[in-house]
Each structure stands twice: as C-alpha cells, then as structure tokens.
Amino acid sequence: MRLYGIVGYKNAGKTGLMERLVKEITGRGFSVSTLKHAHHTFDIDHPGKDSYRHRQAGAHQVLLASRARWALMTELRDSDEPPLADLLTKLDPVDLILVEGYKRDTHPKIEAYRAETKNPILAHNDPTVRAMASDTAIDLDRPVFDLNDTKAIADFILAEVGL
C-alpha cells in the first residue's frame, strides 16, 4: 500500500495542501484516499438523527448508507485510539493514501510550514519528513517546495512512492 503523509502544526497549511494534492493526483488518473487525524473529539453525526440515537443507545458501530455514500462510525467508548496501521486496513485498495497528521508515525511525510505561525520545524529532528512545503525560504538538508506549488509537490510524492 502506497502511503504518504502531510504533517505540520496548526495553521501550517496541511488541509489546503491535502485538498490540492488530492485534486492534482486524481486529475492524473490515480485513485486516492485520505485519512485525517483529529486531536480533538469530533462528531459527524447530529443529535436527533436516527444514527445518532443508535449510538447514544449504545451501539458499537453504526453504518449509515444511501445511494450517494455510506459511513461507518465506530464508538471507542473507553478503548484506546487505534493506531494508524489498524485504521489503514479499513480503507479499500487505492493507488495512494494521503495521511494528514500522525506526525509521530514512521511513514514518509512532507511538512507543511508557514512562517507566520513561528512554530518549530519538525524536519530538523524527524528523518521521516522527506521534504518541506513552505511559504518562506528554509535552509534544509532535503527538498523545500513552495507551499503552493502543488504540481511539484505531487511530482515529488508520486516519484517517492513509485507511481
């Protein structure tokens, strides 16, 4: 399974870069899935909806389906968050999985960086960060791309994963 990550601190441009990369890479004819890590509690369901009521009643999993899409929600309750490797097994086979977050995992990554945030640079201490996508010039021992040069970043990722 081909996997590449986008990491960085809050407001570094990760989500925008992910969105542009998905559009660019699928536009080249490759199938792409994404997996995003959230550090906070989130809910894709809403109070009052049938599926929400099922979960609140104690269901471990609720699968919501329509002719347009389906979504499987699994309640962890008091269980630990599953590791990235376990979550990847839930995805259908595709040409490339782009992962937003999971900066401590060992898959190859590009770091998104915006100077205005004044956050430390992860790449200095993380060899799994193979390149940087930045809005400012950075002296680094690996490639540094303009944060908005989606084509060059996509070229780099596709070459890295052999596509």
PyMOL CGO cylinders between C-alpha atoms (Angstrom):
from pymol import cmd
from pymol.cgo import CYLINDER

trace = [
    CYLINDER, 0.00, 0.00, 0.00, 1.43, 3.37, -1.02, 0.3, 1, 1, 1, 1, 1, 1,
    CYLINDER, 1.43, 3.37, -1.02, 1.20, 5.89, 1.78, 0.3, 1, 1, 1, 1, 1, 1,
    CYLINDER, 1.20, 5.89, 1.78, 2.42, 9.46, 2.16, 0.3, 1, 1, 1, 1, 1, 1,
    CYLINDER, 2.42, 9.46, 2.16, 1.79, 11.95, 4.92, 0.3, 1, 1, 1, 1, 1, 1,
    CYLINDER, 1.79, 11.95, 4.92, 1.36, 15.68, 5.31, 0.3, 1, 1, 1, 1, 1, 1,
    CYLINDER, 1.36, 15.68, 5.31, 2.33, 16.94, 8.75, 0.3, 1, 1, 1, 1, 1, 1,
    CYLINDER, 2.33, 16.94, 8.75, 2.82, 20.26, 10.46, 0.3, 1, 1, 1, 1, 1, 1,
    CYLINDER, 2.82, 20.26, 10.46, 1.48, 22.35, 13.28, 0.3, 1, 1, 1, 1, 1, 1,
    CYLINDER, 1.48, 22.35, 13.28, -1.93, 24.05, 13.37, 0.3, 1, 1, 1, 1, 1, 1,
    CYLINDER, -1.93, 24.05, 13.37, -2.45, 26.66, 10.63, 0.3, 1, 1, 1, 1, 1, 1,
    CYLINDER, -2.45, 26.66, 10.63, 0.57, 25.41, 8.66, 0.3, 1, 1, 1, 1, 1, 1,
    CYLINDER, 0.57, 25.41, 8.66, -1.50, 24.77, 5.53, 0.3, 1, 1, 1, 1, 1, 1,
    CYLINDER, -1.50, 24.77, 5.53, -1.88, 20.99, 5.80, 0.3, 1, 1, 1, 1, 1, 1,
    CYLINDER, -1.88, 20.99, 5.80, -5.54, 20.73, 4.87, 0.3, 1, 1, 1, 1, 1, 1,
    CYLINDER, -5.54, 20.73, 4.87, -5.29, 23.10, 1.92, 0.3, 1, 1, 1, 1, 1, 1,
    CYLINDER, -5.29, 23.10, 1.92, -2.26, 21.21, 0.65, 0.3, 1, 1, 1, 1, 1, 1,
    CYLINDER, -2.26, 21.21, 0.65, -4.07, 17.88, 1.08, 0.3, 1, 1, 1, 1, 1, 1,
    CYLINDER, -4.07, 17.88, 1.08, -7.07, 19.18, -0.85, 0.3, 1, 1, 1, 1, 1, 1,
    CYLINDER, -7.07, 19.18, -0.85, -4.90, 20.45, -3.71, 0.3, 1, 1, 1, 1, 1, 1,
    CYLINDER, -4.90, 20.45, -3.71, -2.86, 17.23, -3.80, 0.3, 1, 1, 1, 1, 1, 1,
    CYLINDER, -2.86, 17.23, -3.80, -5.97, 15.04, -3.99, 0.3, 1, 1, 1, 1, 1, 1,
    CYLINDER, -5.97, 15.04, -3.99, -7.28, 17.12, -6.89, 0.3, 1, 1, 1, 1, 1, 1,
    CYLINDER, -7.28, 17.12, -6.89, -3.89, 17.13, -8.67, 0.3, 1, 1, 1, 1, 1, 1,
    CYLINDER, -3.89, 17.13, -8.67, -3.16, 13.41, -8.23, 0.3, 1, 1, 1, 1, 1, 1,
    CYLINDER, -3.16, 13.41, -8.23, -6.67, 12.19, -9.06, 0.3, 1, 1, 1, 1, 1, 1,
    CYLINDER, -6.67, 12.19, -9.06, -6.55, 14.51, -12.08, 0.3, 1, 1, 1, 1, 1, 1,
    CYLINDER, -6.55, 14.51, -12.08, -3.59, 12.47, -13.28, 0.3, 1, 1, 1, 1, 1, 1,
    CYLINDER, -3.59, 12.47, -13.28, -5.73, 9.31, -13.20, 0.3, 1, 1, 1, 1, 1, 1,
    CYLINDER, -5.73, 9.31, -13.20, -4.65, 7.84, -9.85, 0.3, 1, 1, 1, 1, 1, 1,
    CYLINDER, -4.65, 7.84, -9.85, -7.08, 6.76, -7.15, 0.3, 1, 1, 1, 1, 1, 1,
    CYLINDER, -7.08, 6.76, -7.15, -6.50, 8.46, -3.79, 0.3, 1, 1, 1, 1, 1, 1,
    CYLINDER, -6.50, 8.46, -3.79, -7.98, 8.01, -0.33, 0.3, 1, 1, 1, 1, 1, 1,
    CYLINDER, -7.98, 8.01, -0.33, -7.28, 10.22, 2.65, 0.3, 1, 1, 1, 1, 1, 1,
    CYLINDER, -7.28, 10.22, 2.65, -7.03, 9.64, 6.36, 0.3, 1, 1, 1, 1, 1, 1,
    CYLINDER, -7.03, 9.64, 6.36, -7.02, 12.61, 8.76, 0.3, 1, 1, 1, 1, 1, 1,
    CYLINDER, -7.02, 12.61, 8.76, -6.08, 12.54, 12.41, 0.3, 1, 1, 1, 1, 1, 1,
    CYLINDER, -6.08, 12.54, 12.41, -8.05, 14.79, 14.74, 0.3, 1, 1, 1, 1, 1, 1,
    CYLINDER, -8.05, 14.79, 14.74, -6.55, 15.72, 18.10, 0.3, 1, 1, 1, 1, 1, 1,
    CYLINDER, -6.55, 15.72, 18.10, -9.92, 16.71, 19.46, 0.3, 1, 1, 1, 1, 1, 1,
    CYLINDER, -9.92, 16.71, 19.46, -13.24, 15.00, 19.86, 0.3, 1, 1, 1, 1, 1, 1,
    CYLINDER, -13.24, 15.00, 19.86, -15.32, 15.25, 16.72, 0.3, 1, 1, 1, 1, 1, 1,
    CYLINDER, -15.32, 15.25, 16.72, -18.71, 14.06, 15.59, 0.3, 1, 1, 1, 1, 1, 1,
    CYLINDER, -18.71, 14.06, 15.59, -20.01, 13.64, 12.06, 0.3, 1, 1, 1, 1, 1, 1,
    CYLINDER, -20.01, 13.64, 12.06, -23.45, 12.85, 13.38, 0.3, 1, 1, 1, 1, 1, 1,
    CYLINDER, -23.45, 12.85, 13.38, -26.07, 15.19, 14.84, 0.3, 1, 1, 1, 1, 1, 1,
    CYLINDER, -26.07, 15.19, 14.84, -28.39, 14.98, 17.86, 0.3, 1, 1, 1, 1, 1, 1,
    CYLINDER, -28.39, 14.98, 17.86, -31.88, 13.89, 16.91, 0.3, 1, 1, 1, 1, 1, 1,
    CYLINDER, -31.88, 13.89, 16.91, -30.83, 11.94, 13.79, 0.3, 1, 1, 1, 1, 1, 1,
    CYLINDER, -30.83, 11.94, 13.79, -31.62, 8.22, 13.82, 0.3, 1, 1, 1, 1, 1, 1,
    CYLINDER, -31.62, 8.22, 13.82, -27.97, 7.16, 13.57, 0.3, 1, 1, 1, 1, 1, 1,
    CYLINDER, -27.97, 7.16, 13.57, -27.06, 9.47, 16.47, 0.3, 1, 1, 1, 1, 1, 1,
    CYLINDER, -27.06, 9.47, 16.47, -29.83, 7.92, 18.53, 0.3, 1, 1, 1, 1, 1, 1,
    CYLINDER, -29.83, 7.92, 18.53, -28.49, 4.43, 17.74, 0.3, 1, 1, 1, 1, 1, 1,
    CYLINDER, -28.49, 4.43, 17.74, -25.02, 5.42, 19.00, 0.3, 1, 1, 1, 1, 1, 1,
    CYLINDER, -25.02, 5.42, 19.00, -26.43, 7.09, 22.10, 0.3, 1, 1, 1, 1, 1, 1,
    CYLINDER, -26.43, 7.09, 22.10, -28.38, 3.92, 22.84, 0.3, 1, 1, 1, 1, 1, 1,
    CYLINDER, -28.38, 3.92, 22.84, -25.06, 2.04, 22.99, 0.3, 1, 1, 1, 1, 1, 1,
    CYLINDER, -25.06, 2.04, 22.99, -24.40, 0.64, 19.51, 0.3, 1, 1, 1, 1, 1, 1,
    CYLINDER, -24.40, 0.64, 19.51, -20.72, -0.18, 18.98, 0.3, 1, 1, 1, 1, 1, 1,
    CYLINDER, -20.72, -0.18, 18.98, -20.95, 0.54, 15.24, 0.3, 1, 1, 1, 1, 1, 1,
    CYLINDER, -20.95, 0.54, 15.24, -23.49, 2.34, 13.12, 0.3, 1, 1, 1, 1, 1, 1,
    CYLINDER, -23.49, 2.34, 13.12, -23.37, 2.13, 9.34, 0.3, 1, 1, 1, 1, 1, 1,
    CYLINDER, -23.37, 2.13, 9.34, -25.29, 4.89, 7.61, 0.3, 1, 1, 1, 1, 1, 1,
    CYLINDER, -25.29, 4.89, 7.61, -25.96, 4.28, 3.91, 0.3, 1, 1, 1, 1, 1, 1,
    CYLINDER, -25.96, 4.28, 3.91, -27.62, 5.99, 0.98, 0.3, 1, 1, 1, 1, 1, 1,
    CYLINDER, -27.62, 5.99, 0.98, -27.29, 5.81, -2.79, 0.3, 1, 1, 1, 1, 1, 1,
    CYLINDER, -27.29, 5.81, -2.79, -24.70, 8.63, -2.65, 0.3, 1, 1, 1, 1, 1, 1,
    CYLINDER, -24.70, 8.63, -2.65, -22.37, 7.38, 0.12, 0.3, 1, 1, 1, 1, 1, 1,
    CYLINDER, -22.37, 7.38, 0.12, -22.01, 5.31, 3.23, 0.3, 1, 1, 1, 1, 1, 1,
    CYLINDER, -22.01, 5.31, 3.23, -20.24, 5.97, 6.51, 0.3, 1, 1, 1, 1, 1, 1,
    CYLINDER, -20.24, 5.97, 6.51, -19.28, 3.59, 9.26, 0.3, 1, 1, 1, 1, 1, 1,
    CYLINDER, -19.28, 3.59, 9.26, -19.00, 5.08, 12.73, 0.3, 1, 1, 1, 1, 1, 1,
    CYLINDER, -19.00, 5.08, 12.73, -17.33, 3.08, 15.48, 0.3, 1, 1, 1, 1, 1, 1,
    CYLINDER, -17.33, 3.08, 15.48, -17.64, 4.18, 19.09, 0.3, 1, 1, 1, 1, 1, 1,
    CYLINDER, -17.64, 4.18, 19.09, -14.43, 3.65, 21.02, 0.3, 1, 1, 1, 1, 1, 1,
    CYLINDER, -14.43, 3.65, 21.02, -16.14, 4.32, 24.35, 0.3, 1, 1, 1, 1, 1, 1,
    CYLINDER, -16.14, 4.32, 24.35, -13.26, 3.78, 26.80, 0.3, 1, 1, 1, 1, 1, 1,
    CYLINDER, -13.26, 3.78, 26.80, -10.95, 1.95, 24.36, 0.3, 1, 1, 1, 1, 1, 1,
    CYLINDER, -10.95, 1.95, 24.36, -7.65, 3.37, 23.18, 0.3, 1, 1, 1, 1, 1, 1,
    CYLINDER, -7.65, 3.37, 23.18, -7.43, 5.21, 19.87, 0.3, 1, 1, 1, 1, 1, 1,
    CYLINDER, -7.43, 5.21, 19.87, -6.48, 2.68, 17.18, 0.3, 1, 1, 1, 1, 1, 1,
    CYLINDER, -6.48, 2.68, 17.18, -3.02, 3.02, 15.63, 0.3, 1, 1, 1, 1, 1, 1,
    CYLINDER, -3.02, 3.02, 15.63, -2.65, 4.26, 12.07, 0.3, 1, 1, 1, 1, 1, 1,
    CYLINDER, -2.65, 4.26, 12.07, -1.77, 0.76, 10.81, 0.3, 1, 1, 1, 1, 1, 1,
    CYLINDER, -1.77, 0.76, 10.81, -5.11, -0.60, 12.07, 0.3, 1, 1, 1, 1, 1, 1,
    CYLINDER, -5.11, -0.60, 12.07, -7.08, 2.25, 10.50, 0.3, 1, 1, 1, 1, 1, 1,
    CYLINDER, -7.08, 2.25, 10.50, -5.40, 1.74, 7.13, 0.3, 1, 1, 1, 1, 1, 1,
    CYLINDER, -5.40, 1.74, 7.13, -6.86, -1.78, 6.98, 0.3, 1, 1, 1, 1, 1, 1,
    CYLINDER, -6.86, -1.78, 6.98, -10.34, -0.22, 6.92, 0.3, 1, 1, 1, 1, 1, 1,
    CYLINDER, -10.34, -0.22, 6.92, -9.70, 1.50, 3.58, 0.3, 1, 1, 1, 1, 1, 1,
    CYLINDER, -9.70, 1.50, 3.58, -10.34, -0.02, 0.16, 0.3, 1, 1, 1, 1, 1, 1,
    CYLINDER, -10.34, -0.02, 0.16, -7.27, -0.52, -2.05, 0.3, 1, 1, 1, 1, 1, 1,
    CYLINDER, -7.27, -0.52, -2.05, -6.24, 2.62, -3.99, 0.3, 1, 1, 1, 1, 1, 1,
    CYLINDER, -6.24, 2.62, -3.99, -3.11, 3.86, -5.73, 0.3, 1, 1, 1, 1, 1, 1,
    CYLINDER, -3.11, 3.86, -5.73, -2.20, 6.24, -2.89, 0.3, 1, 1, 1, 1, 1, 1,
    CYLINDER, -2.20, 6.24, -2.89, -3.34, 7.05, 0.63, 0.3, 1, 1, 1, 1, 1, 1,
    CYLINDER, -3.34, 7.05, 0.63, -2.58, 10.57, 1.80, 0.3, 1, 1, 1, 1, 1, 1,
    CYLINDER, -2.58, 10.57, 1.80, -2.49, 10.95, 5.57, 0.3, 1, 1, 1, 1, 1, 1,
    CYLINDER, -2.49, 10.95, 5.57, -2.95, 14.28, 7.31, 0.3, 1, 1, 1, 1, 1, 1,
    CYLINDER, -2.95, 14.28, 7.31, -1.40, 14.21, 10.76, 0.3, 1, 1, 1, 1, 1, 1,
    CYLINDER, -1.40, 14.21, 10.76, 0.11, 11.20, 12.52, 0.3, 1, 1, 1, 1, 1, 1,
    CYLINDER, 0.11, 11.20, 12.52, 3.42, 13.06, 12.66, 0.3, 1, 1, 1, 1, 1, 1,
    CYLINDER, 3.42, 13.06, 12.66, 4.92, 10.54, 15.12, 0.3, 1, 1, 1, 1, 1, 1,
    CYLINDER, 4.92, 10.54, 15.12, 4.34, 7.54, 12.82, 0.3, 1, 1, 1, 1, 1, 1,
    CYLINDER, 4.34, 7.54, 12.82, 7.14, 6.26, 10.61, 0.3, 1, 1, 1, 1, 1, 1,
    CYLINDER, 7.14, 6.26, 10.61, 5.63, 6.66, 7.12, 0.3, 1, 1, 1, 1, 1, 1,
    CYLINDER, 5.63, 6.66, 7.12, 7.25, 9.19, 4.74, 0.3, 1, 1, 1, 1, 1, 1,
    CYLINDER, 7.25, 9.19, 4.74, 5.96, 12.74, 5.05, 0.3, 1, 1, 1, 1, 1, 1,
    CYLINDER, 5.96, 12.74, 5.05, 6.11, 16.28, 3.75, 0.3, 1, 1, 1, 1, 1, 1,
    CYLINDER, 6.11, 16.28, 3.75, 5.99, 19.01, 6.34, 0.3, 1, 1, 1, 1, 1, 1,
    CYLINDER, 5.99, 19.01, 6.34, 3.73, 21.99, 5.68, 0.3, 1, 1, 1, 1, 1, 1,
    CYLINDER, 3.73, 21.99, 5.68, 5.12, 25.17, 7.21, 0.3, 1, 1, 1, 1, 1, 1,
    CYLINDER, 5.12, 25.17, 7.21, 4.02, 28.80, 7.39, 0.3, 1, 1, 1, 1, 1, 1,
    CYLINDER, 4.02, 28.80, 7.39, 6.50, 31.31, 8.79, 0.3, 1, 1, 1, 1, 1, 1,
    CYLINDER, 6.50, 31.31, 8.79, 3.79, 33.43, 10.43, 0.3, 1, 1, 1, 1, 1, 1,
    CYLINDER, 3.79, 33.43, 10.43, 3.00, 30.64, 12.90, 0.3, 1, 1, 1, 1, 1, 1,
    CYLINDER, 3.00, 30.64, 12.90, 6.57, 30.72, 14.28, 0.3, 1, 1, 1, 1, 1, 1,
    CYLINDER, 6.57, 30.72, 14.28, 6.35, 27.01, 15.10, 0.3, 1, 1, 1, 1, 1, 1,
    CYLINDER, 6.35, 27.01, 15.10, 9.45, 24.86, 15.26, 0.3, 1, 1, 1, 1, 1, 1,
    CYLINDER, 9.45, 24.86, 15.26, 10.38, 22.91, 12.15, 0.3, 1, 1, 1, 1, 1, 1,
    CYLINDER, 10.38, 22.91, 12.15, 9.67, 19.19, 12.58, 0.3, 1, 1, 1, 1, 1, 1,
    CYLINDER, 9.67, 19.19, 12.58, 12.06, 18.13, 9.80, 0.3, 1, 1, 1, 1, 1, 1,
    CYLINDER, 12.06, 18.13, 9.80, 15.12, 19.13, 11.84, 0.3, 1, 1, 1, 1, 1, 1,
    CYLINDER, 15.12, 19.13, 11.84, 14.52, 16.19, 14.19, 0.3, 1, 1, 1, 1, 1, 1,
    CYLINDER, 14.52, 16.19, 14.19, 12.50, 13.78, 12.06, 0.3, 1, 1, 1, 1, 1, 1,
    CYLINDER, 12.50, 13.78, 12.06, 14.11, 11.77, 9.24, 0.3, 1, 1, 1, 1, 1, 1,
    CYLINDER, 14.11, 11.77, 9.24, 10.67, 10.56, 8.07, 0.3, 1, 1, 1, 1, 1, 1,
    CYLINDER, 10.67, 10.56, 8.07, 9.96, 14.12, 6.88, 0.3, 1, 1, 1, 1, 1, 1,
    CYLINDER, 9.96, 14.12, 6.88, 11.36, 13.80, 3.36, 0.3, 1, 1, 1, 1, 1, 1,
    CYLINDER, 11.36, 13.80, 3.36, 10.63, 17.35, 2.20, 0.3, 1, 1, 1, 1, 1, 1,
    CYLINDER, 10.63, 17.35, 2.20, 9.19, 20.69, 3.25, 0.3, 1, 1, 1, 1, 1, 1,
    CYLINDER, 9.19, 20.69, 3.25, 6.37, 22.72, 1.69, 0.3, 1, 1, 1, 1, 1, 1,
    CYLINDER, 6.37, 22.72, 1.69, 6.84, 26.26, 2.95, 0.3, 1, 1, 1, 1, 1, 1,
    CYLINDER, 6.84, 26.26, 2.95, 5.78, 29.84, 2.32, 0.3, 1, 1, 1, 1, 1, 1,
    CYLINDER, 5.78, 29.84, 2.32, 9.32, 31.04, 3.08, 0.3, 1, 1, 1, 1, 1, 1,
    CYLINDER, 9.32, 31.04, 3.08, 12.87, 30.03, 2.16, 0.3, 1, 1, 1, 1, 1, 1,
    CYLINDER, 12.87, 30.03, 2.16, 14.27, 27.45, 4.56, 0.3, 1, 1, 1, 1, 1, 1,
    CYLINDER, 14.27, 27.45, 4.56, 17.77, 26.03, 4.74, 0.3, 1, 1, 1, 1, 1, 1,
    CYLINDER, 17.77, 26.03, 4.74, 17.20, 22.29, 4.99, 0.3, 1, 1, 1, 1, 1, 1,
    CYLINDER, 17.20, 22.29, 4.99, 19.10, 19.14, 4.05, 0.3, 1, 1, 1, 1, 1, 1,
    CYLINDER, 19.10, 19.14, 4.05, 16.18, 17.91, 1.90, 0.3, 1, 1, 1, 1, 1, 1,
    CYLINDER, 16.18, 17.91, 1.90, 13.93, 19.41, -0.76, 0.3, 1, 1, 1, 1, 1, 1,
    CYLINDER, 13.93, 19.41, -0.76, 11.95, 22.56, 0.07, 0.3, 1, 1, 1, 1, 1, 1,
    CYLINDER, 11.95, 22.56, 0.07, 8.97, 23.38, -2.15, 0.3, 1, 1, 1, 1, 1, 1,
    CYLINDER, 8.97, 23.38, -2.15, 6.82, 26.45, -2.31, 0.3, 1, 1, 1, 1, 1, 1,
    CYLINDER, 6.82, 26.45, -2.31, 3.72, 25.62, -0.26, 0.3, 1, 1, 1, 1, 1, 1,
    CYLINDER, 3.72, 25.62, -0.26, 1.53, 26.50, -3.23, 0.3, 1, 1, 1, 1, 1, 1,
    CYLINDER, 1.53, 26.50, -3.23, 3.49, 24.58, -5.87, 0.3, 1, 1, 1, 1, 1, 1,
    CYLINDER, 3.49, 24.58, -5.87, 1.10, 21.65, -5.83, 0.3, 1, 1, 1, 1, 1, 1,
    CYLINDER, 1.10, 21.65, -5.83, 2.34, 20.18, -9.11, 0.3, 1, 1, 1, 1, 1, 1,
    CYLINDER, 2.34, 20.18, -9.11, 5.97, 19.96, -7.90, 0.3, 1, 1, 1, 1, 1, 1,
    CYLINDER, 5.97, 19.96, -7.90, 4.90, 18.50, -4.55, 0.3, 1, 1, 1, 1, 1, 1,
    CYLINDER, 4.90, 18.50, -4.55, 2.69, 15.94, -6.29, 0.3, 1, 1, 1, 1, 1, 1,
    CYLINDER, 2.69, 15.94, -6.29, 5.56, 15.04, -8.66, 0.3, 1, 1, 1, 1, 1, 1,
    CYLINDER, 5.56, 15.04, -8.66, 7.82, 14.50, -5.63, 0.3, 1, 1, 1, 1, 1, 1,
    CYLINDER, 7.82, 14.50, -5.63, 5.31, 12.31, -3.76, 0.3, 1, 1, 1, 1, 1, 1,
    CYLINDER, 5.31, 12.31, -3.76, 4.48, 10.22, -6.82, 0.3, 1, 1, 1, 1, 1, 1,
    CYLINDER, 4.48, 10.22, -6.82, 8.17, 9.66, -7.53, 0.3, 1, 1, 1, 1, 1, 1,
    CYLINDER, 8.17, 9.66, -7.53, 8.78, 8.72, -3.88, 0.3, 1, 1, 1, 1, 1, 1,
    CYLINDER, 8.78, 8.72, -3.88, 6.03, 6.08, -3.92, 0.3, 1, 1, 1, 1, 1, 1,
    CYLINDER, 6.03, 6.08, -3.92, 6.85, 4.79, -7.41, 0.3, 1, 1, 1, 1, 1, 1,
    CYLINDER, 6.85, 4.79, -7.41, 3.78, 6.00, -9.29, 0.3, 1, 1, 1, 1, 1, 1,
]
cmd.load_cgo(trace, "trace")
